[in-house]
Amino acid sequence: MYLKHRNTGRLVEVLGLGDLYNPMHTALIGRYHYGEEVQEPERFDKNDLVFCSGEDLPRCWIDVHYRDEEARHHHG
Protein backbone atom coordinates (compact mmCIF):
# COMPACT_ATOMS: atom_id res chain seq x y z
CA MET A 1 0.00 0.00 0.00
CA TYR A 2 1.19 3.50 -0.77
CA LEU A 3 0.50 6.61 1.28
CA LYS A 4 1.72 10.17 0.87
CA HIS A 5 3.99 12.01 3.31
CA ARG A 6 2.04 15.05 4.44
CA ASN A 7 5.00 17.47 4.41
CA THR A 8 6.99 16.34 1.37
CA GLY A 9 4.20 14.98 -0.85
CA ARG A 10 6.38 11.96 -1.63
CA LEU A 11 4.89 8.48 -1.87
CA VAL A 12 5.67 6.09 0.98
CA GLU A 13 5.41 2.35 0.50
CA VAL A 14 4.03 0.83 3.72
CA LEU A 15 5.99 -2.30 4.56
CA GLY A 16 3.94 -3.39 7.59
CA LEU A 17 0.18 -3.10 7.18
CA GLY A 18 -0.38 -4.41 10.72
CA ASP A 19 1.33 -1.30 12.10
CA LEU A 20 -0.82 0.90 9.88
CA TYR A 21 -4.13 -0.57 11.06
CA ASN A 22 -3.19 -0.89 14.75
CA PRO A 23 -4.07 2.29 16.68
CA MET A 24 -1.65 1.23 19.44
CA HIS A 25 1.23 1.77 17.00
CA THR A 26 2.02 5.44 16.37
CA ALA A 27 4.57 4.70 13.66
CA LEU A 28 5.22 2.24 10.87
CA ILE A 29 8.08 1.05 8.71
CA GLY A 30 8.02 2.16 5.11
CA ARG A 31 10.22 3.55 2.41
CA TYR A 32 10.01 6.50 0.11
CA HIS A 33 9.11 5.57 -3.45
CA TYR A 34 11.06 7.81 -5.81
CA GLY A 35 13.99 7.61 -8.17
CA GLU A 36 15.32 4.45 -9.76
CA GLU A 37 16.92 3.00 -6.64
CA VAL A 38 14.91 1.19 -3.97
CA GLN A 39 15.08 3.38 -0.87
CA GLU A 40 16.06 2.13 2.58
CA PRO A 41 13.22 1.35 5.01
CA GLU A 42 12.68 3.92 7.74
CA ARG A 43 10.25 4.78 10.51
CA PHE A 44 7.34 7.11 9.71
CA ASP A 45 4.99 8.70 12.23
CA LYS A 46 1.45 7.82 11.16
CA ASN A 47 0.32 11.41 11.81
CA ASP A 48 2.66 12.47 8.98
CA LEU A 49 0.97 10.20 6.44
CA VAL A 50 -2.21 10.66 4.39
CA PHE A 51 -3.86 8.78 1.55
CA CYS A 52 -2.59 9.64 -1.93
CA SER A 53 -5.76 11.71 -2.40
CA GLY A 54 -4.71 13.89 0.56
CA GLU A 55 -7.43 12.46 2.81
CA ASP A 56 -6.45 11.81 6.44
CA LEU A 57 -6.07 8.26 7.71
CA PRO A 58 -9.15 6.88 9.49
CA ARG A 59 -9.27 7.82 13.16
CA CYS A 60 -9.56 4.13 14.14
CA TRP A 61 -6.04 3.59 12.71
CA ILE A 62 -4.38 6.36 14.72
CA ASP A 63 -6.43 6.93 17.90
CA VAL A 64 -6.72 4.08 20.40
CA HIS A 65 -9.53 5.99 22.14
CA TYR A 66 -11.63 6.54 19.03
CA ARG A 67 -14.68 4.79 20.54
CA ASP A 68 -14.43 6.02 24.15
CA GLU A 69 -17.20 8.59 23.79
CA GLU A 70 -19.51 6.06 22.17
CA ALA A 71 -18.85 3.54 24.96
CA ARG A 72 -19.48 6.16 27.66
CA HIS A 73 -22.71 7.18 25.99
CA HIS A 74 -23.88 3.58 25.63
CA HIS A 75 -22.83 2.36 29.09
CA GLY A 76 -23.14 5.71 30.85
N, CA, C and O atoms as a CHARMM CRD file, in Angstrom:
* protein
*
  304
    1    1 MET  N      0.85600  -1.17500   0.00000 PROA 1      0.00000
    2    1 MET  CA     0.00000   0.00000   0.00000 PROA 1      0.00000
    3    1 MET  C      0.89700   1.23100   0.00000 PROA 1      0.00000
    4    1 MET  O      1.95100   1.25700   0.63600 PROA 1      0.00000
    5    2 TYR  N      0.45500   2.23900  -0.72300 PROA 2      0.00000
    6    2 TYR  CA     1.18600   3.49700  -0.77100 PROA 2      0.00000
    7    2 TYR  C      0.37100   4.59400  -0.09300 PROA 2      0.00000
    8    2 TYR  O     -0.84400   4.68900  -0.26700 PROA 2      0.00000
    9    3 LEU  N      1.06500   5.41000   0.67700 PROA 3      0.00000
   10    3 LEU  CA     0.49700   6.60900   1.27900 PROA 3      0.00000
   11    3 LEU  C      1.36600   7.77600   0.85200 PROA 3      0.00000
   12    3 LEU  O      2.39500   7.58900   0.20200 PROA 3      0.00000
   13    4 LYS  N      0.95600   8.96600   1.21300 PROA 4      0.00000
   14    4 LYS  CA     1.72200  10.16700   0.87500 PROA 4      0.00000
   15    4 LYS  C      2.19600  10.82400   2.16000 PROA 4      0.00000
   16    4 LYS  O      1.44200  10.93400   3.12700 PROA 4      0.00000
   17    5 HSD  N      3.45700  11.26100   2.16600 PROA 5      0.00000
   18    5 HSD  CA     3.98900  12.00600   3.30500 PROA 5      0.00000
   19    5 HSD  C      3.39100  13.40200   3.27000 PROA 5      0.00000
   20    5 HSD  O      3.48800  14.11000   2.26800 PROA 5      0.00000
   21    6 ARG  N      2.77800  13.78300   4.36500 PROA 6      0.00000
   22    6 ARG  CA     2.04100  15.04800   4.43900 PROA 6      0.00000
   23    6 ARG  C      2.92000  16.25700   4.09800 PROA 6      0.00000
   24    6 ARG  O      2.47100  17.15700   3.39000 PROA 6      0.00000
   25    7 ASN  N      4.14700  16.29000   4.58400 PROA 7      0.00000
   26    7 ASN  CA     5.00300  17.47000   4.40800 PROA 7      0.00000
   27    7 ASN  C      5.73400  17.51400   3.07300 PROA 7      0.00000
   28    7 ASN  O      5.89100  18.58300   2.48200 PROA 7      0.00000
   29    8 THR  N      6.18000  16.35400   2.59700 PROA 8      0.00000
   30    8 THR  CA     6.98800  16.34000   1.37200 PROA 8      0.00000
   31    8 THR  C      6.16800  16.04100   0.12500 PROA 8      0.00000
   32    8 THR  O      6.57600  16.39000  -0.98300 PROA 8      0.00000
   33    9 GLY  N      5.00700  15.39300   0.29400 PROA 9      0.00000
   34    9 GLY  CA     4.20400  14.98300  -0.85100 PROA 9      0.00000
   35    9 GLY  C      4.72300  13.73600  -1.54100 PROA 9      0.00000
   36    9 GLY  O      4.14800  13.29500  -2.53700 PROA 9      0.00000
   37   10 ARG  N      5.80500  13.15900  -1.02500 PROA 10     0.00000
   38   10 ARG  CA     6.37800  11.95500  -1.63200 PROA 10     0.00000
   39   10 ARG  C      5.57400  10.72100  -1.24400 PROA 10     0.00000
   40   10 ARG  O      4.98800  10.65200  -0.16400 PROA 10     0.00000
   41   11 LEU  N      5.56000   9.74500  -2.15400 PROA 11     0.00000
   42   11 LEU  CA     4.89300   8.47900  -1.86700 PROA 11     0.00000
   43   11 LEU  C      5.73100   7.65700  -0.90000 PROA 11     0.00000
   44   11 LEU  O      6.95900   7.63900  -0.97400 PROA 11     0.00000
   45   12 VAL  N      5.03700   6.97600   0.01100 PROA 12     0.00000
   46   12 VAL  CA     5.67500   6.09000   0.97900 PROA 12     0.00000
   47   12 VAL  C      5.05100   4.70900   0.81600 PROA 12     0.00000
   48   12 VAL  O      3.83500   4.55100   0.92600 PROA 12     0.00000
   49   13 GLU  N      5.88400   3.72300   0.55800 PROA 13     0.00000
   50   13 GLU  CA     5.41000   2.34600   0.49700 PROA 13     0.00000
   51   13 GLU  C      5.36300   1.80300   1.92000 PROA 13     0.00000
   52   13 GLU  O      6.38700   1.76700   2.60400 PROA 13     0.00000
   53   14 VAL  N      4.19300   1.38200   2.37000 PROA 14     0.00000
   54   14 VAL  CA     4.03000   0.83400   3.71700 PROA 14     0.00000
   55   14 VAL  C      4.48200  -0.61800   3.68800 PROA 14     0.00000
   56   14 VAL  O      3.97600  -1.41900   2.90300 PROA 14     0.00000
   57   15 LEU  N      5.44300  -0.95300   4.55300 PROA 15     0.00000
   58   15 LEU  CA     5.99400  -2.30400   4.56300 PROA 15     0.00000
   59   15 LEU  C      5.34400  -3.19400   5.61400 PROA 15     0.00000
   60   15 LEU  O      5.50800  -4.41300   5.57100 PROA 15     0.00000
   61   16 GLY  N      4.61200  -2.61000   6.55400 PROA 16     0.00000
   62   16 GLY  CA     3.93900  -3.39200   7.58800 PROA 16     0.00000
   63   16 GLY  C      2.51500  -2.92100   7.78100 PROA 16     0.00000
   64   16 GLY  O      2.26600  -1.99000   8.54700 PROA 16     0.00000
   65   17 LEU  N      1.57200  -3.55500   7.09300 PROA 17     0.00000
   66   17 LEU  CA     0.18400  -3.10300   7.18200 PROA 17     0.00000
   67   17 LEU  C     -0.38300  -3.26000   8.58700 PROA 17     0.00000
   68   17 LEU  O     -1.25600  -2.48800   8.98200 PROA 17     0.00000
   69   18 GLY  N      0.09300  -4.24000   9.35100 PROA 18     0.00000
   70   18 GLY  CA    -0.37900  -4.40900  10.72400 PROA 18     0.00000
   71   18 GLY  C     -0.12900  -3.16900  11.55700 PROA 18     0.00000
   72   18 GLY  O     -0.97600  -2.78000  12.36000 PROA 18     0.00000
   73   19 ASP  N      1.02400  -2.54200  11.37600 PROA 19     0.00000
   74   19 ASP  CA     1.33300  -1.29900  12.09600 PROA 19     0.00000
   75   19 ASP  C      0.41000  -0.17100  11.66600 PROA 19     0.00000
   76   19 ASP  O      0.02800   0.66800  12.48200 PROA 19     0.00000
   77   20 LEU  N      0.05400  -0.14800  10.39700 PROA 20     0.00000
   78   20 LEU  CA    -0.82300   0.89900   9.88000 PROA 20     0.00000
   79   20 LEU  C     -2.20800   0.80600  10.50600 PROA 20     0.00000
   80   20 LEU  O     -2.76400   1.82000  10.92900 PROA 20     0.00000
   81   21 TYR  N     -2.76500  -0.38600  10.57000 PROA 21     0.00000
   82   21 TYR  CA    -4.12700  -0.56900  11.06000 PROA 21     0.00000
   83   21 TYR  C     -4.24000  -0.54400  12.57900 PROA 21     0.00000
   84   21 TYR  O     -5.32600  -0.30200  13.10700 PROA 21     0.00000
   85   22 ASN  N     -3.15400  -0.78600  13.28700 PROA 22     0.00000
   86   22 ASN  CA    -3.19200  -0.89300  14.74500 PROA 22     0.00000
   87   22 ASN  C     -3.07800   0.49100  15.38600 PROA 22     0.00000
   88   22 ASN  O     -2.03700   1.13500  15.26300 PROA 22     0.00000
   89   23 PRO  N     -4.12800   0.96100  16.06800 PROA 23     0.00000
   90   23 PRO  CA    -4.07000   2.29100  16.67800 PROA 23     0.00000
   91   23 PRO  C     -3.09600   2.37900  17.85500 PROA 23     0.00000
   92   23 PRO  O     -2.76100   3.47800  18.29800 PROA 23     0.00000
   93   24 MET  N     -2.64000   1.23200  18.36300 PROA 24     0.00000
   94   24 MET  CA    -1.64600   1.23100  19.44200 PROA 24     0.00000
   95   24 MET  C     -0.25400   1.57900  18.91200 PROA 24     0.00000
   96   24 MET  O      0.63000   1.94600  19.68600 PROA 24     0.00000
   97   25 HSD  N     -0.06100   1.46900  17.62200 PROA 25     0.00000
   98   25 HSD  CA     1.23100   1.77300  17.00100 PROA 25     0.00000
   99   25 HSD  C      1.16900   3.17000  16.39000 PROA 25     0.00000
  100   25 HSD  O      0.35100   3.43000  15.50800 PROA 25     0.00000
  101   26 THR  N      2.02500   4.05700  16.85500 PROA 26     0.00000
  102   26 THR  CA     2.02300   5.44000  16.37000 PROA 26     0.00000
  103   26 THR  C      2.89800   5.63600  15.13700 PROA 26     0.00000
  104   26 THR  O      2.88500   6.69600  14.51100 PROA 26     0.00000
  105   27 ALA  N      3.65700   4.59800  14.79900 PROA 27     0.00000
  106   27 ALA  CA     4.57100   4.70000  13.65700 PROA 27     0.00000
  107   27 ALA  C      4.54100   3.39200  12.87900 PROA 27     0.00000
  108   27 ALA  O      4.01300   2.38200  13.34500 PROA 27     0.00000
  109   28 LEU  N      5.11300   3.43600  11.69800 PROA 28     0.00000
  110   28 LEU  CA     5.21800   2.24100  10.87000 PROA 28     0.00000
  111   28 LEU  C      6.52800   2.28100  10.10500 PROA 28     0.00000
  112   28 LEU  O      7.19400   3.31400  10.02800 PROA 28     0.00000
  113   29 ILE  N      6.88200   1.13700   9.54300 PROA 29     0.00000
  114   29 ILE  CA     8.07900   1.04800   8.71400 PROA 29     0.00000
  115   29 ILE  C      7.64700   1.12800   7.25300 PROA 29     0.00000
  116   29 ILE  O      6.73600   0.42500   6.81300 PROA 29     0.00000
  117   30 GLY  N      8.31600   1.98900   6.52700 PROA 30     0.00000
  118   30 GLY  CA     8.02200   2.15900   5.11500 PROA 30     0.00000
  119   30 GLY  C      9.25900   2.67100   4.41400 PROA 30     0.00000
  120   30 GLY  O     10.32500   2.80300   5.01600 PROA 30     0.00000
  121   31 ARG  N      9.10400   2.95300   3.14800 PROA 31     0.00000
  122   31 ARG  CA    10.22400   3.55000   2.41100 PROA 31     0.00000
  123   31 ARG  C      9.66300   4.48200   1.35400 PROA 31     0.00000
  124   31 ARG  O      8.62100   4.23000   0.74800 PROA 31     0.00000
  125   32 TYR  N     10.39400   5.56400   1.15800 PROA 32     0.00000
  126   32 TYR  CA    10.01400   6.50100   0.10600 PROA 32     0.00000
  127   32 TYR  C     10.06300   5.79300  -1.23900 PROA 32     0.00000
  128   32 TYR  O     10.90500   4.92200  -1.45500 PROA 32     0.00000
  129   33 HSD  N      9.18900   6.15400  -2.11700 PROA 33     0.00000
  130   33 HSD  CA     9.11200   5.57000  -3.45100 PROA 33     0.00000
  131   33 HSD  C      9.39800   6.67800  -4.46100 PROA 33     0.00000
  132   33 HSD  O      8.49000   7.37400  -4.91600 PROA 33     0.00000
  133   34 TYR  N     10.66100   6.82500  -4.79900 PROA 34     0.00000
  134   34 TYR  CA    11.06000   7.81100  -5.80900 PROA 34     0.00000
  135   34 TYR  C     12.41700   7.42600  -6.36800 PROA 34     0.00000
  136   34 TYR  O     13.17100   6.68800  -5.73200 PROA 34     0.00000
  137   35 GLY  N     12.72200   7.91300  -7.52900 PROA 35     0.00000
  138   35 GLY  CA    13.99500   7.60700  -8.17100 PROA 35     0.00000
  139   35 GLY  C     14.03200   6.17600  -8.68200 PROA 35     0.00000
  140   35 GLY  O     13.04500   5.44500  -8.60200 PROA 35     0.00000
  141   36 GLU  N     15.16900   5.79500  -9.20000 PROA 36     0.00000
  142   36 GLU  CA    15.31900   4.45400  -9.76300 PROA 36     0.00000
  143   36 GLU  C     15.76900   3.43700  -8.73100 PROA 36     0.00000
  144   36 GLU  O     15.52900   2.24100  -8.89400 PROA 36     0.00000
  145   37 GLU  N     16.41400   3.89300  -7.67900 PROA 37     0.00000
  146   37 GLU  CA    16.91600   2.99500  -6.63800 PROA 37     0.00000
  147   37 GLU  C     15.84200   2.74000  -5.58900 PROA 37     0.00000
  148   37 GLU  O     15.06800   3.63400  -5.24500 PROA 37     0.00000
  149   38 VAL  N     15.80500   1.50700  -5.08400 PROA 38     0.00000
  150   38 VAL  CA    14.91100   1.19000  -3.96700 PROA 38     0.00000
  151   38 VAL  C     15.47100   1.87400  -2.72300 PROA 38     0.00000
  152   38 VAL  O     16.64400   1.70900  -2.39100 PROA 38     0.00000
  153   39 GLN  N     14.63900   2.63100  -2.04800 PROA 39     0.00000
  154   39 GLN  CA    15.07700   3.38500  -0.87200 PROA 39     0.00000
  155   39 GLN  C     15.13800   2.47400   0.35700 PROA 39     0.00000
  156   39 GLN  O     14.47900   1.43600   0.41000 PROA 39     0.00000
  157   40 GLU  N     15.93200   2.88000   1.33100 PROA 40     0.00000
  158   40 GLU  CA    16.06200   2.12500   2.57600 PROA 40     0.00000
  159   40 GLU  C     14.80600   2.29100   3.42700 PROA 40     0.00000
  160   40 GLU  O     14.24000   3.38300   3.47900 PROA 40     0.00000
  161   41 PRO  N     14.35900   1.22300   4.09700 PROA 41     0.00000
  162   41 PRO  CA    13.22200   1.34800   5.01200 PROA 41     0.00000
  163   41 PRO  C     13.54500   2.30600   6.14900 PROA 41     0.00000
  164   41 PRO  O     14.68500   2.38600   6.60700 PROA 41     0.00000
  165   42 GLU  N     12.52900   3.02900   6.59600 PROA 42     0.00000
  166   42 GLU  CA    12.68100   3.92500   7.73500 PROA 42     0.00000
  167   42 GLU  C     11.36700   4.02600   8.48700 PROA 42     0.00000
  168   42 GLU  O     10.32900   3.56000   8.01600 PROA 42     0.00000
  169   43 ARG  N     11.42200   4.63500   9.65200 PROA 43     0.00000
  170   43 ARG  CA    10.25400   4.78200  10.51300 PROA 43     0.00000
  171   43 ARG  C      9.51300   6.05900  10.13100 PROA 43     0.00000
  172   43 ARG  O     10.12400   7.11100   9.95000 PROA 43     0.00000
  173   44 PHE  N      8.18500   5.95600  10.01100 PROA 44     0.00000
  174   44 PHE  CA     7.33800   7.10500   9.71500 PROA 44     0.00000
  175   44 PHE  C      6.27000   7.22800  10.78900 PROA 44     0.00000
  176   44 PHE  O      5.62700   6.23900  11.14300 PROA 44     0.00000
  177   45 ASP  N      6.07700   8.42000  11.30500 PROA 45     0.00000
  178   45 ASP  CA     4.99000   8.70200  12.23300 PROA 45     0.00000
  179   45 ASP  C      3.69000   8.68000  11.43200 PROA 45     0.00000
  180   45 ASP  O      3.58700   9.32900  10.39100 PROA 45     0.00000
  181   46 LYS  N      2.70500   7.93800  11.91600 PROA 46     0.00000
  182   46 LYS  CA     1.44700   7.82100  11.16200 PROA 46     0.00000
  183   46 LYS  C      0.73700   9.16400  11.01500 PROA 46     0.00000
  184   46 LYS  O     -0.00400   9.35700  10.05100 PROA 46     0.00000
  185   47 ASN  N      0.94200  10.08400  11.93500 PROA 47     0.00000
  186   47 ASN  CA     0.32300  11.40800  11.81400 PROA 47     0.00000
  187   47 ASN  C      0.89100  12.20700  10.64700 PROA 47     0.00000
  188   47 ASN  O      0.29200  13.19600  10.22500 PROA 47     0.00000
  189   48 ASP  N      2.04300  11.78800  10.12200 PROA 48     0.00000
  190   48 ASP  CA     2.66400  12.47100   8.98400 PROA 48     0.00000
  191   48 ASP  C      2.24200  11.88200   7.64100 PROA 48     0.00000
  192   48 ASP  O      2.70800  12.32900   6.59300 PROA 48     0.00000
  193   49 LEU  N      1.36400  10.88200   7.66800 PROA 49     0.00000
  194   49 LEU  CA     0.96600  10.20200   6.43900 PROA 49     0.00000
  195   49 LEU  C     -0.51300  10.42900   6.14000 PROA 49     0.00000
  196   49 LEU  O     -1.33800  10.51100   7.04900 PROA 49     0.00000
  197   50 VAL  N     -0.82800  10.52700   4.86900 PROA 50     0.00000
  198   50 VAL  CA    -2.20700  10.66500   4.39500 PROA 50     0.00000
  199   50 VAL  C     -2.37300   9.74000   3.18800 PROA 50     0.00000
  200   50 VAL  O     -1.39200   9.23700   2.64100 PROA 50     0.00000
  201   51 PHE  N     -3.62500   9.52300   2.78100 PROA 51     0.00000
  202   51 PHE  CA    -3.86200   8.78300   1.55200 PROA 51     0.00000
  203   51 PHE  C     -3.34200   9.60200   0.37600 PROA 51     0.00000
  204   51 PHE  O     -3.15700  10.81300   0.49200 PROA 51     0.00000
  205   52 CYS  N     -3.10800   8.95100  -0.74100 PROA 52     0.00000
  206   52 CYS  CA    -2.58700   9.63700  -1.92700 PROA 52     0.00000
  207   52 CYS  C     -3.50800  10.76100  -2.38200 PROA 52     0.00000
  208   52 CYS  O     -3.05600  11.70700  -3.02800 PROA 52     0.00000
  209   53 SER  N     -4.78500  10.67000  -2.05600 PROA 53     0.00000
  210   53 SER  CA    -5.75900  11.71100  -2.40100 PROA 53     0.00000
  211   53 SER  C     -5.63800  12.93500  -1.49800 PROA 53     0.00000
  212   53 SER  O     -6.24400  13.97200  -1.76700 PROA 53     0.00000
  213   54 GLY  N     -4.84400  12.81000  -0.40900 PROA 54     0.00000
  214   54 GLY  CA    -4.71300  13.89000   0.56100 PROA 54     0.00000
  215   54 GLY  C     -5.62400  13.72300   1.76000 PROA 54     0.00000
  216   54 GLY  O     -5.54000  14.49000   2.71900 PROA 54     0.00000
  217   55 GLU  N     -6.49200  12.72500   1.71300 PROA 55     0.00000
  218   55 GLU  CA    -7.42600  12.45800   2.81300 PROA 55     0.00000
  219   55 GLU  C     -6.67400  11.88100   4.01200 PROA 55     0.00000
  220   55 GLU  O     -5.77100  11.05900   3.85500 PROA 55     0.00000
  221   56 ASP  N     -7.06000  12.32300   5.21600 PROA 56     0.00000
  222   56 ASP  CA    -6.44500  11.81100   6.43900 PROA 56     0.00000
  223   56 ASP  C     -6.72300  10.32500   6.61200 PROA 56     0.00000
  224   56 ASP  O     -7.69900   9.79400   6.08100 PROA 56     0.00000
  225   57 LEU  N     -5.84400   9.66000   7.36700 PROA 57     0.00000
  226   57 LEU  CA    -6.07400   8.26000   7.70500 PROA 57     0.00000
  227   57 LEU  C     -7.28400   8.16000   8.62800 PROA 57     0.00000
  228   57 LEU  O     -7.57500   9.10500   9.36200 PROA 57     0.00000
  229   58 PRO  N     -7.99400   7.03300   8.60500 PROA 58     0.00000
  230   58 PRO  CA    -9.14600   6.87600   9.49200 PROA 58     0.00000
  231   58 PRO  C     -8.73100   6.99000  10.95800 PROA 58     0.00000
  232   58 PRO  O     -7.66400   6.51800  11.35200 PROA 58     0.00000
  233   59 ARG  N     -9.57000   7.60700  11.73800 PROA 59     0.00000
  234   59 ARG  CA    -9.27400   7.81800  13.16000 PROA 59     0.00000
  235   59 ARG  C     -9.01800   6.48900  13.87900 PROA 59     0.00000
  236   59 ARG  O     -8.19100   6.42700  14.78800 PROA 59     0.00000
  237   60 CYS  N     -9.72300   5.42900  13.47500 PROA 60     0.00000
  238   60 CYS  CA    -9.55900   4.13000  14.13800 PROA 60     0.00000
  239   60 CYS  C     -8.17300   3.52900  13.89600 PROA 60     0.00000
  240   60 CYS  O     -7.80300   2.57300  14.57800 PROA 60     0.00000
  241   61 TRP  N     -7.40200   4.05600  12.95300 PROA 61     0.00000
  242   61 TRP  CA    -6.04400   3.58600  12.71200 PROA 61     0.00000
  243   61 TRP  C     -5.01900   4.35300  13.53700 PROA 61     0.00000
  244   61 TRP  O     -3.89700   3.87900  13.71500 PROA 61     0.00000
  245   62 ILE  N     -5.38000   5.52700  14.04400 PROA 62     0.00000
  246   62 ILE  CA    -4.38100   6.36300  14.72200 PROA 62     0.00000
  247   62 ILE  C     -4.73800   6.72000  16.16000 PROA 62     0.00000
  248   62 ILE  O     -3.87600   7.18500  16.90700 PROA 62     0.00000
  249   63 ASP  N     -5.99300   6.51400  16.56600 PROA 63     0.00000
  250   63 ASP  CA    -6.43100   6.93200  17.90100 PROA 63     0.00000
  251   63 ASP  C     -7.02000   5.74600  18.64800 PROA 63     0.00000
  252   63 ASP  O     -8.12200   5.29200  18.34100 PROA 63     0.00000
  253   64 VAL  N     -6.27600   5.24500  19.63500 PROA 64     0.00000
  254   64 VAL  CA    -6.71800   4.08300  20.40000 PROA 64     0.00000
  255   64 VAL  C     -8.01800   4.36600  21.15800 PROA 64     0.00000
  256   64 VAL  O     -8.73200   3.43300  21.52400 PROA 64     0.00000
  257   65 HSD  N     -8.32300   5.60800  21.39000 PROA 65     0.00000
  258   65 HSD  CA    -9.52700   5.99300  22.14200 PROA 65     0.00000
  259   65 HSD  C    -10.66900   6.43500  21.23400 PROA 65     0.00000
  260   65 HSD  O    -11.56600   7.15100  21.68000 PROA 65     0.00000
  261   66 TYR  N    -10.65100   6.02900  19.99100 PROA 66     0.00000
  262   66 TYR  CA   -11.62900   6.54400  19.02800 PROA 66     0.00000
  263   66 TYR  C    -13.07200   6.18000  19.36000 PROA 66     0.00000
  264   66 TYR  O    -13.99000   6.82000  18.84800 PROA 66     0.00000
  265   67 ARG  N    -13.30000   5.17300  20.20300 PROA 67     0.00000
  266   67 ARG  CA   -14.68000   4.79500  20.54300 PROA 67     0.00000
  267   67 ARG  C    -15.03000   5.08200  21.99600 PROA 67     0.00000
  268   67 ARG  O    -16.10100   4.68000  22.45100 PROA 67     0.00000
  269   68 ASP  N    -14.17700   5.75500  22.73000 PROA 68     0.00000
  270   68 ASP  CA   -14.43000   6.02000  24.14700 PROA 68     0.00000
  271   68 ASP  C    -15.74100   6.76100  24.37100 PROA 68     0.00000
  272   68 ASP  O    -16.52500   6.38400  25.24200 PROA 68     0.00000
  273   69 GLU  N    -15.98100   7.79400  23.60600 PROA 69     0.00000
  274   69 GLU  CA   -17.20000   8.59300  23.78500 PROA 69     0.00000
  275   69 GLU  C    -18.44200   7.74500  23.51900 PROA 69     0.00000
  276   69 GLU  O    -19.43100   7.83000  24.24700 PROA 69     0.00000
  277   70 GLU  N    -18.38100   6.94400  22.49100 PROA 70     0.00000
  278   70 GLU  CA   -19.50800   6.06300  22.16600 PROA 70     0.00000
  279   70 GLU  C    -19.77000   5.06900  23.30400 PROA 70     0.00000
  280   70 GLU  O    -20.92100   4.82700  23.66700 PROA 70     0.00000
  281   71 ALA  N    -18.70800   4.49900  23.85800 PROA 71     0.00000
  282   71 ALA  CA   -18.84900   3.54400  24.95500 PROA 71     0.00000
  283   71 ALA  C    -19.42300   4.22000  26.19600 PROA 71     0.00000
  284   71 ALA  O    -20.28100   3.65100  26.87000 PROA 71     0.00000
  285   72 ARG  N    -18.95900   5.42300  26.50000 PROA 72     0.00000
  286   72 ARG  CA   -19.48100   6.15700  27.65700 PROA 72     0.00000
  287   72 ARG  C    -20.96300   6.46400  27.48400 PROA 72     0.00000
  288   72 ARG  O    -21.75000   6.36300  28.42500 PROA 72     0.00000
  289   73 HSD  N    -21.31700   6.83300  26.28700 PROA 73     0.00000
  290   73 HSD  CA   -22.70700   7.17900  25.99300 PROA 73     0.00000
  291   73 HSD  C    -23.60900   5.94400  26.12000 PROA 73     0.00000
  292   73 HSD  O    -24.72400   6.02200  26.63700 PROA 73     0.00000
  293   74 HSD  N    -23.10200   4.81200  25.64000 PROA 74     0.00000
  294   74 HSD  CA   -23.88200   3.57900  25.63000 PROA 74     0.00000
  295   74 HSD  C    -23.97600   2.94100  27.01700 PROA 74     0.00000
  296   74 HSD  O    -25.01900   2.40200  27.38700 PROA 74     0.00000
  297   75 HSD  N    -22.88500   3.00400  27.77900 PROA 75     0.00000
  298   75 HSD  CA   -22.83400   2.36000  29.09400 PROA 75     0.00000
  299   75 HSD  C    -22.97400   3.34300  30.23400 PROA 75     0.00000
  300   75 HSD  O    -22.93700   2.94900  31.40000 PROA 75     0.00000
  301   76 GLY  N    -23.13200   4.59800  29.92300 PROA 76     0.00000
  302   76 GLY  CA   -23.13700   5.70800  30.84600 PROA 76     0.00000
  303   76 GLY  C    -24.09200   5.66500  31.93100 PROA 76     0.00000
  304   76 GLY  O    -24.14000   6.58500  32.74800 PROA 76     0.00000
